[in-house]
């Protein structure tokens, strides 16, 4: 709980300091996006949580919130057209892929609209184990944390790139976009391999998926998602450097640290908060062979099989 509150306060501080930027288009994007994200999260995630006690609605709010960042970039970015269009479409790809996937899953399986994702059951269990009487408050704080991330650290890489007026993409930007593309492919392939494994093992729900990318990482889909955001951080570096001469030291450093936090925040979330650790808690209970899988396969970063 302390980590969640600390992250939330950090995101708010980064957003507030960034508003003192001397780049008018950046400030406009931060303000409009901030207002829309809060309203969107209240209606799509917070109110549904209060009515159903299911945090899973955030899996609809967060990705469509990311897509909204892409819309902000396309509408308000004043950088070079090619750069603005590219990064705006990238955010739309990220958000719409996961958002449409969440809606499809909700329709076909009932999760979100009828049942809770196990990772959020795990989160509730951790909060309840602290003995607090304010479980709903802390669950709502977790929901809003993802909205605050969309307002600040997850938006900054795209917003910075969208302010860059350089007429052509720089080598570091190309490298970052390549890393994003690689992460997108890894995540998509891993998801496809997992669905193929499930389809072929309908009579053995306790089996451990260790095919394809899953032989080298226990969570290659999460690793791919982290690569996606790390690629955007790399691509934003030239745009951040270009602002050094026009921003105060405090604002410039905050913009840089905030952008870097997109990668750090995604790693923390995908491993500890709602990713690998919660998933493995239930896998160990449901799959007798999973403990052996843990001994031979890296958890997050892909690598050779352990002896």
Backbone as numpy.savetxt, mean C-alpha at the origin, in Angstrom:
# Nx Ny Nz CAx CAy CAz Cx Cy Cz
-0.47 -0.84 18.95 -1.30 0.37 18.95 -0.44 1.64 18.95
0.65 1.58 19.69 1.56 2.73 19.73 2.15 2.99 18.36
2.50 1.91 17.62 3.04 2.06 16.28 2.03 2.73 15.36
0.77 2.30 15.42 -0.26 2.86 14.56 -0.45 4.35 14.82
-0.57 4.72 16.09 -0.77 6.13 16.43 0.44 6.95 16.03
1.64 6.40 16.25 2.86 7.11 15.86 2.95 7.35 14.37
2.59 6.32 13.59 2.59 6.47 12.13 1.58 7.52 11.70
0.40 7.48 12.30 -0.64 8.44 11.93 -0.21 9.87 12.19
0.37 10.12 13.36 0.85 11.48 13.68 1.97 11.90 12.74
2.83 10.95 12.37 3.92 11.26 11.43 3.36 11.64 10.06
2.35 10.91 9.59 1.74 11.21 8.30 1.10 12.60 8.29
0.43 12.94 9.40 -0.19 14.26 9.49 0.87 15.35 9.47
1.97 15.14 10.22 3.04 16.13 10.28 3.68 16.33 8.90
3.92 15.24 8.18 4.51 15.33 6.85 3.60 16.12 5.92
2.30 15.84 5.98 1.33 16.52 5.12 1.29 18.02 5.44
1.25 18.36 6.73 1.16 19.76 7.12 2.40 20.54 6.70
3.58 19.97 6.89 4.81 20.67 6.50 4.88 20.80 4.99
4.44 19.77 4.26 4.47 19.82 2.80 3.58 20.93 2.24
2.57 21.33 3.01 1.68 22.41 2.55 2.39 23.75 2.46
3.57 23.86 3.09 4.35 25.10 3.01 5.28 25.11 1.79
5.09 24.16 0.90 5.88 24.12 -0.33 5.65 25.38 -1.16
6.67 25.78 -1.91 6.56 26.94 -2.80 6.03 26.56 -4.18
5.68 25.28 -4.36 5.13 24.81 -5.63 3.61 24.78 -5.50
2.94 25.70 -6.16 1.49 25.86 -6.00 0.72 24.59 -6.40
1.14 23.94 -7.48 0.41 22.76 -7.94 0.54 21.62 -6.92
1.69 21.51 -6.26 1.87 20.48 -5.23 0.94 20.74 -4.05
0.87 21.99 -3.62 -0.01 22.34 -2.51 -1.48 22.07 -2.87
-1.85 22.42 -4.10 -3.23 22.19 -4.54 -3.57 20.70 -4.52
-2.66 19.87 -5.02 -2.91 18.43 -5.02 -3.01 17.88 -3.61
-2.13 18.36 -2.72 -2.16 17.89 -1.34 -3.47 18.26 -0.65
-3.95 19.48 -0.87 -5.18 19.93 -0.23 -6.41 19.20 -0.77
-6.55 19.16 -2.08 -7.73 18.52 -2.67 -7.74 17.03 -2.37
-6.58 16.40 -2.52 -6.50 14.96 -2.25 -6.78 14.68 -0.77
-6.26 15.53 0.12 -6.49 15.34 1.55 -7.97 15.37 1.89
-8.67 16.37 1.38 -10.10 16.49 1.65 -10.87 15.30 1.10
-10.62 14.94 -0.15 -11.36 13.86 -0.79 -11.09 12.51 -0.14
-9.82 12.26 0.24 -9.49 10.98 0.87 -10.22 10.82 2.20
-10.25 11.87 3.02 -10.92 11.78 4.31 -12.40 11.51 4.13
-13.04 12.26 3.25 -14.47 12.06 3.00 -14.71 10.64 2.48
-13.87 10.20 1.54 -14.02 8.88 0.94 -13.88 7.78 2.00
-12.87 7.88 2.84 -12.65 6.86 3.87 -13.76 6.86 4.91
-14.29 8.02 5.25 -15.38 8.07 6.23 -16.58 7.29 5.72
-16.96 7.51 4.46 -18.16 6.88 3.93 -17.95 5.44 3.49
-16.76 5.11 2.99 -16.54 3.77 2.44 -15.99 2.80 3.48
-15.27 3.29 4.49 -14.64 2.40 5.46 -15.09 2.64 6.90
-15.12 3.89 7.35 -15.40 4.16 8.77 -16.86 3.89 9.12
-17.79 4.46 8.37 -19.21 4.23 8.66 -19.57 2.75 8.52
-19.13 2.06 7.44 -19.40 0.62 7.38 -18.81 -0.15 8.55
-17.62 0.27 9.05 -17.07 -0.41 10.21 -17.97 -0.23 11.43
-18.43 0.98 11.66 -19.28 1.24 12.83 -20.58 0.46 12.76
-21.05 0.20 11.54 -22.31 -0.53 11.38 -22.11 -2.05 11.47
-20.95 -2.55 11.02 -20.76 -4.00 10.90 -19.65 -4.55 11.78
-18.77 -3.67 12.30 -17.58 -4.06 13.07 -16.59 -4.84 12.20
-16.65 -4.65 10.88 -15.70 -5.30 9.97 -14.77 -4.24 9.37
-13.47 -4.43 9.61 -12.47 -3.51 9.10 -12.17 -3.76 7.63
-12.64 -4.87 7.09 -12.30 -5.27 5.73 -12.74 -4.26 4.68
-13.68 -3.37 5.02 -14.11 -2.36 4.05 -12.95 -1.45 3.63
-11.90 -1.41 4.46 -10.75 -0.59 4.09 -10.06 -1.14 2.84
-10.28 -2.43 2.53 -9.70 -3.01 1.33 -10.39 -2.52 0.06
-11.51 -1.84 0.22 -12.15 -1.14 -0.89 -11.71 0.32 -0.89
-11.71 0.93 0.29 -11.39 2.35 0.39 -9.95 2.65 -0.01
-9.00 1.82 0.48 -7.59 2.13 0.23 -7.22 2.09 -1.26
-7.50 1.00 -2.00 -7.06 0.98 -3.40 -7.76 2.02 -4.26
-9.05 2.24 -4.04 -9.72 3.27 -4.84 -9.23 4.66 -4.43
-8.76 4.79 -3.18 -8.11 6.03 -2.77 -6.81 6.24 -3.52
-6.06 5.15 -3.75 -4.83 5.24 -4.55 -5.16 5.66 -5.98
-6.23 5.09 -6.54 -6.65 5.49 -7.88 -7.03 6.97 -7.91
-7.61 7.45 -6.81 -7.96 8.86 -6.72 -6.72 9.75 -6.78
-5.62 9.29 -6.20 -4.35 10.02 -6.31 -3.96 10.17 -7.78
-4.14 9.09 -8.54 -3.85 9.15 -9.98 -4.70 10.19 -10.68
-5.97 10.29 -10.30 -6.85 11.29 -10.89 -6.36 12.69 -10.54
-5.95 12.91 -9.28 -5.42 14.21 -8.86 -4.21 14.61 -9.71
-3.34 13.64 -9.96 -2.14 13.90 -10.75 -2.51 14.32 -12.17
-3.44 13.61 -12.77 -3.84 13.91 -14.15 -4.55 15.25 -14.25
-5.29 15.62 -13.21 -6.06 16.86 -13.26 -5.25 18.09 -12.85
-4.41 17.94 -11.84 -3.76 19.12 -11.25 -2.25 19.17 -11.44
-1.63 18.08 -11.89 -0.19 18.12 -12.10 0.18 19.09 -13.21
1.21 19.89 -12.96 1.63 20.90 -13.94 3.02 20.62 -14.50
3.49 19.38 -14.31 4.78 19.00 -14.87 4.65 18.67 -16.34
5.72 18.13 -16.91 5.70 17.75 -18.32 4.59 16.73 -18.56
3.89 16.90 -19.67 2.71 16.07 -19.95 3.03 14.58 -19.94
4.14 14.19 -20.58 4.50 12.78 -20.65 4.73 12.20 -19.27
5.41 12.95 -18.42 5.72 12.48 -17.07 4.44 12.41 -16.22
3.64 13.47 -16.29 2.41 13.51 -15.51 1.46 12.38 -15.93
1.32 12.17 -17.20 0.42 11.12 -17.69 0.91 9.75 -17.25
2.22 9.52 -17.35 2.78 8.21 -17.00 2.53 7.88 -15.55
2.86 8.79 -14.65 2.73 8.48 -13.22 1.26 8.45 -12.81
0.43 9.27 -13.44 -1.00 9.22 -13.14 -1.61 7.88 -13.50
-1.23 7.36 -14.66 -1.74 6.06 -15.09 -1.20 4.95 -14.20
0.04 5.08 -13.75 0.61 4.08 -12.84 -0.23 3.98 -11.56
-0.58 5.11 -10.98 -1.41 5.09 -9.77 -2.79 4.50 -10.06
-3.35 4.82 -11.21 -4.64 4.24 -11.58 -4.54 2.73 -11.71
-3.45 2.25 -12.32 -3.24 0.81 -12.46 -3.18 0.14 -11.09
-2.38 0.73 -10.19 -2.22 0.14 -8.85 -3.57 0.07 -8.14
-4.27 1.19 -8.10 -5.50 1.27 -7.34 -6.64 0.46 -7.93
-6.85 0.59 -9.24 -7.99 -0.08 -9.86 -7.81 -1.59 -9.86
-6.57 -2.07 -10.04 -6.33 -3.51 -10.02 -6.78 -4.11 -8.69
-6.34 -3.50 -7.60 -6.67 -4.05 -6.29 -8.11 -3.73 -5.88
-8.60 -2.55 -6.26 -9.95 -2.19 -5.91 -10.99 -3.07 -6.60
-10.81 -3.28 -7.89 -11.74 -4.14 -8.63 -11.62 -5.57 -8.12
-10.38 -5.99 -7.80 -10.19 -7.33 -7.23 -10.93 -7.50 -5.92
-10.90 -6.45 -5.07 -11.60 -6.52 -3.78 -13.11 -6.60 -3.98
-13.64 -5.82 -4.91 -15.08 -5.86 -5.17 -15.49 -7.21 -5.74
-14.65 -7.76 -6.61 -14.94 -9.08 -7.18 -14.95 -10.15 -6.11
-13.97 -10.09 -5.22 -13.89 -11.05 -4.12 -15.10 -10.91 -3.20
-15.50 -9.68 -2.93 -16.65 -9.45 -2.07 -17.92 -10.05 -2.67
-18.04 -9.92 -3.99 -19.24 -10.44 -4.67 -19.25 -11.96 -4.72
-18.08 -12.56 -4.96 -18.03 -14.02 -5.17 -17.91 -14.82 -3.88
-17.26 -14.24 -2.86 -17.02 -15.00 -1.63 -17.77 -14.46 -0.41
-18.22 -13.23 -0.47 -18.90 -12.64 0.68 -17.98 -11.98 1.68
-16.66 -12.18 1.53 -15.73 -11.52 2.43 -15.86 -10.01 2.22
-15.69 -9.25 3.23 -15.88 -7.80 3.32 -17.34 -7.50 3.65
-18.27 -7.90 2.78 -19.68 -7.55 2.99 -20.38 -8.49 3.97
-19.85 -9.70 4.18 -20.48 -10.65 5.10 -19.52 -11.16 6.17
-18.25 -11.32 5.82 -17.27 -11.84 6.77 -16.02 -10.96 6.77
-15.17 -11.15 7.77 -13.96 -10.36 7.94 -12.76 -11.10 7.41
-11.82 -10.37 6.81 -10.56 -10.97 6.41 -9.82 -11.45 7.67
-9.15 -12.61 7.61 -8.41 -13.11 8.78 -7.39 -12.11 9.31
-6.76 -11.34 8.42 -5.73 -10.41 8.89 -6.31 -9.34 9.81
-7.57 -8.98 9.59 -8.20 -8.01 10.47 -8.76 -8.67 11.72
-9.10 -9.94 11.65 -9.43 -10.70 12.86 -8.21 -10.77 13.76
-7.05 -10.97 13.13 -5.79 -11.03 13.88 -5.50 -9.68 14.54
-5.75 -8.61 13.80 -5.52 -7.27 14.35 -6.42 -7.01 15.55
-7.69 -7.40 15.45 -8.63 -7.24 16.56 -8.17 -8.06 17.76
-7.70 -9.27 17.50 -7.23 -10.12 18.59 -6.07 -9.46 19.33
-5.12 -8.89 18.60 -3.98 -8.23 19.24 -4.44 -7.06 20.10
-5.37 -6.29 19.58 -5.86 -5.13 20.32 -6.61 -5.58 21.57
-7.46 -6.57 21.44 -8.21 -7.08 22.59 -7.28 -7.65 23.65
-6.17 -8.26 23.23 -5.23 -8.87 24.18 -4.49 -7.83 25.02
-4.53 -6.57 24.60 -3.90 -5.53 25.41 -4.76 -5.16 26.62
-6.02 -5.61 26.60 -6.92 -5.30 27.70 -7.63 -3.97 27.58
-7.48 -3.29 26.45 -8.12 -1.99 26.28 -9.64 -2.15 26.19
-10.34 -1.11 26.65 -11.80 -1.08 26.55 -12.24 -0.30 25.31
-11.28 0.15 24.52 -11.59 1.01 23.38 -11.17 0.33 22.07
-11.64 -0.89 21.87 -11.25 -1.66 20.68 -11.70 -0.94 19.40
-12.93 -0.46 19.38 -13.44 0.20 18.19 -12.61 1.44 17.83
-12.19 2.17 18.85 -11.37 3.36 18.60 -10.07 2.97 17.91
-9.42 1.93 18.40 -8.15 1.53 17.82 -8.32 0.91 16.43
-9.41 0.18 16.21 -9.68 -0.36 14.88 -9.93 0.78 13.88
-10.69 1.78 14.30 -10.94 2.93 13.44 -9.65 3.71 13.18
-8.77 3.76 14.18 -7.47 4.41 13.99 -6.68 3.69 12.91
-6.74 2.35 12.90 -6.07 1.58 11.86 -6.66 1.87 10.49
-7.98 2.01 10.43 -8.63 2.35 9.16 -8.16 3.71 8.66
-8.21 4.70 9.55 -7.83 6.06 9.16 -6.34 6.16 8.84
-5.53 5.29 9.43 -4.10 5.30 9.14 -3.87 5.09 7.64
-4.63 4.19 7.04 -4.46 3.95 5.61 -4.93 5.15 4.79
-5.95 5.85 5.29 -6.37 7.07 4.62 -5.32 8.16 4.74
-4.72 8.27 5.93 -3.66 9.27 6.12 -2.44 8.96 5.27
-2.16 7.67 5.05 -1.06 7.30 4.16 -1.34 7.76 2.74
-2.60 7.60 2.29 -2.97 8.07 0.95 -2.88 9.58 0.83
-3.09 10.28 1.93 -3.02 11.74 1.92 -1.57 12.22 1.84
-0.67 11.47 2.46 0.71 11.96 2.62 1.74 11.11 1.88
2.28 10.10 2.55 3.48 9.44 2.04 3.24 8.66 0.74
2.05 8.08 0.56 1.80 7.33 -0.66 1.49 8.25 -1.83
1.04 9.45 -1.55 0.76 10.41 -2.62 2.00 11.19 -3.05
2.94 11.40 -2.12 4.09 12.27 -2.40 4.92 11.85 -3.61
5.28 10.56 -3.77 6.08 10.22 -4.96 5.42 10.66 -6.26
4.13 10.37 -6.41 3.43 10.76 -7.63 3.29 12.26 -7.77
2.96 12.94 -6.67 2.79 14.39 -6.73 4.10 15.09 -7.08
5.21 14.62 -6.50 6.50 15.24 -6.83 6.84 15.07 -8.30
6.64 13.85 -8.81 6.92 13.59 -10.22 6.06 14.48 -11.11
4.82 14.69 -10.69 3.87 15.47 -11.50 4.18 16.96 -11.50
5.13 17.41 -10.65 5.53 18.82 -10.64 6.76 19.07 -11.50
7.40 18.01 -11.97 8.67 18.12 -12.70 8.42 18.52 -14.15
8.97 19.66 -14.55 8.75 20.15 -15.91 9.81 19.74 -16.90
10.76 18.90 -16.50 11.79 18.44 -17.44 11.14 17.76 -18.63
11.56 18.08 -19.85 10.86 17.58 -21.05 11.01 16.09 -21.31
11.99 15.45 -20.72 12.18 14.02 -20.99 12.44 13.28 -19.68
12.09 11.98 -19.67 12.32 11.16 -18.49 13.81 10.95 -18.27
14.25 11.07 -17.02 15.65 10.88 -16.68 15.92 9.40 -16.40
17.20 9.03 -16.41 17.55 7.62 -16.27 17.04 7.03 -14.96
17.10 7.80 -13.86 16.64 7.29 -12.57 15.12 7.10 -12.58
14.43 7.96 -13.30 12.98 7.80 -13.42 12.65 6.54 -14.20
13.38 6.30 -15.26 13.16 5.10 -16.06 13.44 3.85 -15.23
14.52 3.91 -14.44 14.86 2.78 -13.57 13.75 2.53 -12.55
13.21 3.60 -11.98 12.13 3.46 -11.02 10.87 2.89 -11.64
10.55 3.34 -12.85 9.37 2.80 -13.54 9.58 1.34 -13.92
10.81 0.98 -14.27 11.11 -0.43 -14.55 10.90 -1.27 -13.29
11.36 -0.75 -12.15 11.19 -1.46 -10.89 9.71 -1.60 -10.56
8.93 -0.52 -10.82 7.49 -0.61 -10.62 6.89 -1.70 -11.50
7.28 -1.72 -12.79 6.76 -2.73 -13.70 7.13 -4.14 -13.27
8.37 -4.31 -12.80 8.81 -5.62 -12.32 7.97 -6.05 -11.13
7.75 -5.14 -10.18 6.94 -5.46 -9.02 5.52 -5.80 -9.41
4.97 -5.08 -10.37 3.60 -5.34 -10.83 3.49 -6.74 -11.43
4.50 -7.12 -12.21 4.51 -8.45 -12.82 4.65 -9.53 -11.74
5.59 -9.33 -10.81 5.81 -10.31 -9.74 4.53 -10.52 -8.94
3.89 -9.42 -8.57 2.65 -9.51 -7.78 1.56 -10.24 -8.56
1.40 -9.89 -9.83 0.34 -10.50 -10.64 0.61 -11.98 -10.88
1.87 -12.33 -11.18 2.22 -13.74 -11.42 2.03 -14.55 -10.14
2.45 -13.99 -9.00 2.31 -14.70 -7.73 0.84 -14.96 -7.42
-0.01 -13.95 -7.63 -1.44 -14.13 -7.39 -2.01 -15.20 -8.31
-1.57 -15.20 -9.58 -2.04 -16.21 -10.53 -1.61 -17.60 -10.15
-0.37 -17.74 -9.70 0.13 -19.05 -9.28 -0.61 -19.56 -8.05
-0.94 -18.65 -7.13 -1.68 -19.05 -5.93 -3.09 -19.54 -6.30
-3.75 -18.83 -7.20 -5.10 -19.24 -7.62 -5.05 -20.57 -8.36
-3.99 -20.78 -9.16 -3.84 -22.06 -9.88 -3.64 -23.20 -8.89
-2.83 -22.96 -7.87 -2.60 -23.98 -6.85 -3.90 -24.35 -6.13
-4.67 -23.33 -5.77 -5.93 -23.57 -5.07 -6.89 -24.36 -5.96
-6.95 -23.98 -7.25 -7.85 -24.66 -8.18 -7.49 -26.13 -8.36
-6.19 -26.44 -8.31 -5.74 -27.82 -8.51 -5.76 -28.64 -7.22
-6.00 -27.98 -6.10 -5.98 -28.69 -4.82 -7.25 -28.45 -4.02
-8.36 -28.48 -4.72 -9.64 -28.24 -4.05 -9.96 -29.30 -3.00
-9.37 -30.49 -3.18 -9.63 -31.57 -2.22 -8.61 -31.59 -1.08
-7.67 -30.62 -1.10 -6.65 -30.58 -0.05 -6.42 -29.12 0.37
-7.35 -28.61 1.14 -7.28 -27.21 1.56 -6.13 -26.95 2.53
-5.53 -27.99 3.04 -4.44 -27.82 4.01 -3.07 -27.84 3.33
-3.05 -27.91 2.01 -1.77 -27.93 1.30 -1.08 -26.58 1.34
0.24 -26.60 1.19 1.05 -25.39 1.20 1.45 -25.04 -0.23
1.13 -23.84 -0.64 1.49 -23.39 -1.99 2.99 -23.11 -2.04
3.74 -23.96 -2.76 5.19 -23.77 -2.89 5.63 -23.94 -4.34
4.76 -23.46 -5.25 5.08 -23.55 -6.68 5.53 -22.19 -7.19
6.27 -22.19 -8.30 6.68 -20.94 -8.93 7.41 -20.01 -7.99
6.98 -18.77 -7.93 7.62 -17.77 -7.07 7.50 -18.11 -5.59
6.50 -18.91 -5.25 6.28 -19.27 -3.85 7.33 -20.25 -3.33
8.17 -20.77 -4.21 9.30 -21.61 -3.79 10.43 -20.77 -3.20
10.46 -19.48 -3.54 11.58 -18.63 -3.16 11.19 -17.55 -2.14
9.90 -17.37 -1.94 9.41 -16.44 -0.93 8.05 -16.93 -0.46
7.81 -16.83 0.84 6.52 -17.26 1.35 5.41 -16.25 1.04
5.82 -15.06 0.63 4.85 -14.01 0.29 5.34 -13.19 -0.92
5.50 -13.82 -2.08 6.00 -13.08 -3.24 5.03 -12.01 -3.72
3.74 -12.18 -3.45 2.78 -11.14 -3.83 3.00 -9.87 -3.02
3.28 -10.03 -1.73 3.58 -8.86 -0.90 4.91 -8.23 -1.30
5.88 -9.05 -1.63 7.17 -8.53 -2.08 6.99 -7.72 -3.36
6.17 -8.22 -4.29 5.91 -7.49 -5.52 5.24 -6.16 -5.25
4.30 -6.12 -4.32 3.64 -4.86 -3.97 4.62 -3.87 -3.38
5.56 -4.37 -2.56 6.59 -3.48 -2.01 7.48 -2.93 -3.12
7.83 -3.76 -4.10 8.63 -3.30 -5.23 7.91 -2.20 -6.00
6.61 -2.34 -6.14 5.82 -1.34 -6.86 6.02 0.04 -6.25
5.88 0.14 -4.95 6.00 1.44 -4.27 7.45 1.90 -4.17
8.37 0.95 -4.02 9.79 1.32 -3.98 10.22 1.88 -5.33
9.67 1.33 -6.42 9.96 1.85 -7.74 9.50 3.29 -7.90
8.32 3.60 -7.36 7.82 4.97 -7.43 8.71 5.93 -6.62
9.22 5.44 -5.49 10.13 6.26 -4.68 11.39 6.58 -5.47
11.96 5.57 -6.12 13.17 5.79 -6.93 12.88 6.77 -8.05
11.73 6.61 -8.72 11.39 7.48 -9.84 11.18 8.93 -9.40
10.84 9.13 -8.12 10.57 10.48 -7.62 11.83 11.24 -7.22
12.96 10.55 -7.10 14.18 11.19 -6.60 14.61 12.39 -7.46
14.67 12.29 -8.80 15.07 13.46 -9.59 14.14 14.66 -9.39
12.85 14.41 -9.26 11.90 15.51 -9.05 12.10 16.15 -7.68
12.42 15.32 -6.70 12.71 15.85 -5.37 13.98 16.69 -5.38
15.01 16.21 -6.03 16.27 16.96 -6.10 16.09 18.29 -6.82
15.21 18.32 -7.80 14.98 19.54 -8.57 14.34 20.64 -7.72
13.73 20.28 -6.61 13.05 21.26 -5.76 13.97 21.88 -4.71
15.19 21.42 -4.60 16.08 21.87 -3.52 16.31 23.38 -3.56
16.41 23.94 -4.74 16.75 25.36 -4.85 15.57 26.29 -4.57
14.35 25.75 -4.54 13.19 26.63 -4.38 12.43 26.39 -3.07
12.81 25.33 -2.33 12.13 25.04 -1.08 13.02 25.37 0.12
12.40 25.64 1.25 13.16 25.78 2.49 13.72 24.41 2.86
14.74 24.41 3.67 15.38 23.14 4.04 14.39 22.21 4.72
13.55 22.74 5.61 12.60 21.91 6.33 11.62 21.24 5.38
11.07 22.01 4.45 10.09 21.46 3.52 10.75 20.45 2.59
11.93 20.80 2.09 12.61 19.91 1.14 12.98 18.58 1.78
13.53 18.62 2.99 13.90 17.40 3.70 12.65 16.58 4.02
11.58 17.26 4.43 10.33 16.56 4.75 9.76 15.87 3.52
9.80 16.54 2.38 9.31 15.93 1.14 10.12 14.68 0.79
11.43 14.75 1.01 12.28 13.59 0.72 12.02 12.45 1.68
11.95 12.75 2.97 11.70 11.70 3.96 10.29 11.12 3.79
9.34 11.99 3.49 7.98 11.53 3.28 7.87 10.59 2.09
8.59 10.91 1.03 8.59 10.05 -0.16 9.23 8.70 0.16
10.36 8.71 0.85 11.02 7.48 1.26 10.11 6.63 2.14
9.30 7.29 2.95 8.40 6.57 3.86 7.36 5.75 3.12
7.11 6.05 1.85 6.17 5.22 1.08 6.67 3.79 1.03
7.97 3.62 0.82 8.56 2.28 0.77 8.60 1.67 2.17
9.02 2.46 3.16 9.14 1.96 4.53 7.77 1.57 5.08
6.77 2.42 4.84 5.43 2.15 5.34 4.85 0.90 4.72
5.05 0.71 3.40 4.52 -0.48 2.75 5.20 -1.74 3.28
6.49 -1.68 3.52 7.19 -2.84 4.09 6.62 -3.18 5.47
6.46 -2.16 6.31 5.93 -2.39 7.66 4.53 -2.98 7.61
3.71 -2.47 6.72 2.33 -2.95 6.59 2.29 -4.37 6.05
3.05 -4.61 4.97 3.00 -5.90 4.29 3.65 -7.03 5.09
4.52 -6.68 6.01 5.16 -7.71 6.83 4.48 -7.85 8.19
4.25 -6.73 8.88 3.85 -6.81 10.28 2.37 -6.49 10.55
1.82 -5.47 9.91 0.50 -5.01 10.30 -0.64 -5.84 9.72
-0.69 -5.96 8.40 -1.81 -6.69 7.78 -1.32 -7.69 6.74
-0.03 -8.02 6.75 0.51 -8.88 5.71 1.00 -10.22 6.20
2.31 -10.43 6.11 2.90 -11.75 6.31 2.66 -12.32 7.70
2.92 -11.55 8.72 2.80 -12.08 10.09 1.38 -12.52 10.41
0.35 -11.71 10.15 -1.02 -12.19 10.40 -1.38 -13.42 9.55
-0.95 -13.43 8.27 -1.27 -14.57 7.40 -0.65 -15.85 7.93
0.58 -15.77 8.41 1.26 -16.97 8.87 0.72 -17.46 10.21
0.15 -16.57 10.99 -0.47 -16.98 12.25 -1.57 -18.01 11.98
-2.38 -17.74 10.95 -3.48 -18.67 10.62 -3.00 -19.85 9.78
-1.99 -19.64 8.94 -1.47 -20.75 8.14 -0.90 -21.84 9.03
-0.24 -21.46 10.09 0.32 -22.45 11.01 -0.77 -23.27 11.69
-1.93 -22.67 11.89 -3.03 -23.38 12.52 -3.75 -24.31 11.53
-3.82 -23.90 10.27 -4.62 -24.63 9.28 -3.81 -25.66 8.50
-2.49 -25.45 8.37 -1.68 -26.28 7.48 -0.52 -26.90 8.26
-0.58 -28.19 8.54 0.45 -28.87 9.33 1.85 -28.75 8.72
1.94 -28.65 7.39 3.24 -28.59 6.73 3.83 -27.18 6.68
3.10 -26.20 7.16 3.56 -24.83 6.98 4.82 -24.52 7.79
4.95 -25.13 8.96 6.14 -24.88 9.78 7.40 -25.34 9.06
7.31 -26.44 8.30 8.45 -26.91 7.51 8.73 -25.95 6.37
7.68 -25.41 5.77 7.81 -24.42 4.70 8.54 -23.18 5.21
8.24 -22.78 6.44 8.92 -21.63 7.03 10.42 -21.87 7.19
10.79 -23.13 7.48 12.20 -23.45 7.71 13.02 -23.43 6.42
12.37 -23.65 5.30 13.11 -23.79 4.04 12.98 -22.60 3.10
12.03 -21.69 3.36 11.74 -20.61 2.42 11.75 -19.26 3.12
12.41 -18.26 2.49 12.44 -16.91 3.04 11.02 -16.37 3.19
10.81 -15.53 4.19 9.48 -15.00 4.42 9.09 -13.95 3.37
9.97 -12.97 3.11 9.59 -11.83 2.29 10.47 -11.69 1.05
11.75 -11.43 1.25 12.65 -11.24 0.12 12.98 -12.61 -0.50
12.78 -12.78 -1.82 13.05 -14.07 -2.46 14.52 -14.46 -2.31
14.78 -15.75 -2.20 16.12 -16.26 -2.09 16.14 -17.75 -2.29
17.32 -18.36 -2.37 17.41 -19.82 -2.54 16.85 -20.56 -1.33
16.46 -21.78 -1.55 15.91 -22.59 -0.47 16.95 -22.77 0.64
16.51 -22.68 1.89 17.40 -22.90 3.01 17.63 -24.38 3.22
18.80 -24.72 3.65 19.13 -26.13 3.91 18.70 -26.53 5.31
